[in-house]
Amino acid sequence: MIAFFGHNVNDAAIARRAAAFQKAGHEVIGYMPRRGAAKPVPWTHVDLGETFDGAYWQRIKSIRSSLRILRDHKEDLKRATILYARNLDMLALAVSLRRKLRLKTPIIYECLDVHHRLTGNALSAQTLRRVERALLRQASLVVISSPRFDTEHFRKYYPRLGRTFLIENRLIDAPDLPPRPSSAISEATGPLRIGWFGNLRCRRSLDLLLNLARSYPHDVDITLRGYPARTVIPNLEAELDGISNITFHGRYEAPKDLEAIYAEVDLVWAGDWYEDEANSVWLLPNRIYEGGYFGGPALAPAGTETARWIAENGVGLLLDPPVETTLPAAISRLLGNRSEISDMRAKLLNAPRSLFVEEPDLIDKMIQTALGHQSAAGPHSIAATGPGAEIGR
């Protein structure tokens, strides 16, 4: 059984990871707070109360109340094979819980994003990194979604703590994942359609797309779907008001809605400057895997890990700085020659499925790596990765 400590039970990334555990044959019990109202989930879940976006210290403080709740679930926790913690506050909870219950269960820590509070040389960042270092010493394995998290953060600040295990934000091969489209698709006509899907948290991306919509009122249609970060974009709907060719359609459900929403666009926006010069440069967003699976070429700023992935696989367009100039120029070129999009789409749909969909045995490799390291070395250093997922030194 996997005891899954997630930062938000309503988060789509949490659902993907839980689905991957279940597909690999593991029972999952979630011990998670939530953002907003409680919703039913397809795994056993223990509600740890409500937390809020951006309220980092509130989430840290909630660990004490969560421990009180978890005392009543001692027997289930004792039979867990793995304590799996996503995000630093959940790692702190898992470490505290293991100590209080005197468990020897290995902890796997998943770092989906390197929070901006952990980067830089400010005193607050140095203090948080000391906390992170202490917590990492209790983990048997660290899972990352991008290799740059290792080179730019873990290897930089914790060089003695070993290696990390790479699990990209690819789709889960579940029964409800639709089949890939046919590669025999005619060249698109009409307005050029651009989609920005997922966590809409980047002010600069929104400004770029708004300017693009205003510049090409009849030739470009822009669709936004997902969940706006209200701390960054508090009045999204008001900003779109009066611009007929840019529309926000709210949240969507993955993987059920993915086929339909990606069929409606020609290009996928994959730019992000939310944490510029740090996490935004290092990450690999799930939209490049979702879009690629359904044949949607990505647009991304050059110099990022996303750009490296796109260039390596030849599945999108890179925008040199300044993007405020190169994005309109690229769109103008594509409007004059749609065959470029058709060629990229064909290349995406002919790419191996495994580029976009997680390998079925990856979860078991990750768990066996953690268990093997636990028995060999105890819970005080991070394990080396397994074959095919290793970020080496």
Salt bridges, closest charged atoms under 4 A:
ASP11 OD2 - HIS7 NE2 3.70
GLU27 OE2 - ARG79 NH2 2.88
ASP47 OD2 - ARG34 NE 3.01
ASP53 OD1 - ARG35 NH1 2.55
ASP76 OD1 - ARG79 NE 3.21
ASP89 OD2 - ARG59 NE 3.23
GLU110 OE2 - ARG17 NH2 3.18
GLU110 OE2 - ARG86 NH2 2.56
ASP113 OD1 - ARG201 NH2 3.94
GLU132 OE1 - HIS153 NE2 2.84
ASP150 OD2 - ARG155 NH2 2.92
GLU152 OE2 - ARG148 NE 3.32
ASP173 OD1 - ARG353 NH2 2.95
ASP207 OD1 - ARG203 NH2 2.70
GLU237 OE2 - ARG230 NH2 2.99
GLU239 OE1 - ARG203 NH2 2.62
GLU253 OE1 - LYS256 NZ 3.35
GLU264 OE1 - ARG225 NH2 2.78
ASP266 OD1 - ARG193 NH2 2.93
ASP272 OD1 - ARG201 NE 3.63
GLU305 OE1 - ARG148 NH1 3.51
GLU305 OE2 - ARG308 NE 2.63
GLU312 OE1 - ARG308 NH1 2.71
GLU324 OE2 - ARG204 NE 2.91
GLU340 OE2 - ARG333 NH2 3.07
GLU358 OE1 - ARG17 NH1 3.56
GLU359 OE1 - ARG170 NH2 2.56
ASP361 OD2 - LYS365 NZ 3.77
ASP364 OD1 - HIS26 NE2 2.82
GLU390 OE2 - ARG163 NH1 2.35
